[in-house]
Amino acid sequence: MAEDIVTTTGIARHGATRLPSVDVDSFNIEIKDDEGFLGDRASKGAFRKILETLRKPLKKSGDDPLGKKAAENIGKSELDEALVGDDVAAAALVHGAIEEFARELAYVIGRFLKTKAWADTERIVVGGGFRQSRVGEIAIARTDIILKAEGHKIGLVPIRSHPDEAGLIGCLHLAPSWIFEAYDSILAVDIGGTNIRCGVVETRWKKAPDLSKAEVWKSELWRHADDEPTREGAVKRLVKMLKDLILAADTEGLKLAPFIGIACPGVINEDGSIEKGAQNLPGNWESSKFNLPASLVEAIPQIGDHDTAILMHNDGVAQGLSEVPFMQDVERWGVLTIGTGLGNARFTNRKKDNGKDKKDANKDDKAGNGKKDKKSKD
């Protein structure tokens, strides 16, 4: 395999394994057992299925405290209310579903940790829509307890940013470092099987060079699943959303970088094509004749006075990257995004020591020469 070295000042390739702050050890891996893909056992749908199974005997006797709605039609807020409400039977039912789901999630994580790519993981961040609820938070906390009881030396924590914004904020960590010195914001896109979200992300780099204070200044959401557009129609709508945001940023006086970060489902090839995993997007995004970054550059060749640069990566990777500033006390960490499926990515931090990789600096120190210049070989 060719040596994978990308500098922090240039533009990396799409789906890069080496980014300015981290090495991406793996993403979007699929693990199977006798029952199928493990991700299917730890998704939003899996939780609803568990809840529905627990309700079956109660429905037969007419004692279901959650009423007649199918589990998939009960909103997150309704489940949260049942969890803390006065109806103890409803609370017990939701707690029971949380317990079973947590055990499934712990099993899935255990299998991930047995893979070479996830070996020695110290912390896992959980994102995705499931995290944005009290039910999800309790499930994550319960899974953490189960893993520790099983002897895993690992921490499981909910993602800090709102799941709707984490992917946009994470796109900052795809950008080269020079952007933060010259500009105060970037354009970011988070593409999902149901929605496409675009936003202007303020770096706030002067307040926090580690990007820990970055925020989404403005965003637009399009629920494309309702409109069922063609692939070309989706790209056209995406271009319009981006142009509207460019205009809004200019009107506000923001210094918008000539850079667009894109989070997209699937395995992203270095040329910007999608190898697999984009089956839920409108039209065939895996076609060899389709390249989203190229289509966007053609539609938006310049931002301000400079040529547009675009980097696209897997959506799970991008969501995980939003946590980079808060993962500096560990070396190896991962992200799981619980949504329609189970997105996953594992990272190793590239901590800096006077502009050098920490691991390289340590080698130099051991050699007794801190000035020695060696290229990283990993």
Secondary structure, 3 states (H helix, E strand, C coil): CCCCCCCCCCCCCCCCCECCCEEEEEECCCCEECCEEHHHHCCHHHHHHHHHHHHHHHHHHCCCCCCCCCHHHCCHHHHHHHHHCCCHHHHHHHHHHHHHHHHHHHHHHHHHHCCCCCCCCCEEEEECHHHCCHHHHHHHHHHHHHHHHCCCCCEEEECCCCHHHHHHHHHHHHCCCHHHHHCCEEEEEEECCCCEEEEEEECCCCCCCCCCCCEEEEEEEECHHHHCCCHHHHHHHHHHHHHHHHHHHHHHCCCEEEEEEEEECCEECCCCCEEECCCCCCCCCCCCCCCHHHHHHHHCCEECCEECEEEEEEHHHHHHHCCHHHCCCCCEEEEEEECCCEEEEEEEECCEECCEEHHHHHHHHHCCCCCCCCCCCC
